[in-house]
Amino acid sequence: MQIDDTDRRILRHWLAEPGLERAALAERAGVTAATLWRRLDRLREAGVIRSEGAVIDWRALAVCMRSQT
């Protein structure tokens, strides 16, 4: 699979702000929302994007849980 400058721009912005809504990500990357979705799907199918997920700070969660009791 060929990765072009647009793919790199999308990935760079996504890595910088992973919680960004897709519409905002598309705007920052300079593409339409439809183009963004299509390219992300293509990158997933090619195995470039293997997964998406949350990184949980368990210590921070424990502090929150303790403060609620």
N, C-alpha and C positions, 0 to 999 in steps of 0.2 A: 504494500500500500504506500502510495506517495502522500507525504504530509507537506502541505504548502504553507505559505505565510499566514493565510487566514486561519488554518487549523492551529498553528503555533500561537497566533494572537488569542484565539478563543481559549486555548489551554492555559496560556500565561495569565489571562485575566481571571479565569476560573480558579487557578491555583492561588492567586493573590487574595481572592475573596470567595471562598467556597460556598458561603451561605447566600451569595447574591442570587436574586430571583432571575429566572432565565431571560425575561424581557430586558432587565437591566444589563445582564451579561451580553446579550445580543447587541444592545446599544453601545456598550463600551468596546466591544470587539468590531463594531462597524459593519454588522450584518443584520439582516432581518431575522425576526424570531423563527420563521420557517427555515431559513438557511441554517440557523444555529441548531435547531432540532435535528435537521437532516445530517449535518456534519457530526453532531454528537452521536447519533445512531450509527453512522458509518465508522466512527472511531471506536465505539463499543464493539461492533461486529468484527472489526479488525484486531481486537484485543489490546488496543492502545489504552483505552479506559477499561480497567478490569472490574472496578467496583466503585460505589459511592457509599459513604457512611459517616457516621458521627464518631468523633473522638471524645470520649467522656473522661473528665477529670474526676476520678473517684474520690479524691480527697476533698475537693470542693463540694461534691455531692454529699459527702458525709457531714460536712460543716452545715450545709443547708438543712439536712435531715435533723441534726441535733438542735438547731435553732428553732425548729418547729415543735419540738416536744416540750 
